[in-house]
Amino acid sequence: MSDTQKLLKEGLSDAVGFVGGALAGYWVARWLGFDLFTEGYDSNSITGIVAVGLGGGLGLQLARRWRAANVSKD
């Protein structure tokens, strides 16, 4: 696998992991009753923002662990 292909795989997996995790965090927050799009910065909005950030970070870490586990297969 060329360097370009490795970098493309890394970038795409990071992006998919981050966006997927952020969306999951958003929907979990909505399910729990927190809305990051409420007007102003009240506790409801801040909790939604934190959930999206944590979800994105966890999704990114899962993507990187998946990629590390599949390194030997390439």
Protein Blocks (a to p, Z undefined) as FASTA:
>chain_A
ZZklmmmmmmmmmmmmmmmmmmmmmmmmmmnopafkbgcjdfklmmmmmmmmmmmmmmmm
mmmmmmmmmmmmZZ
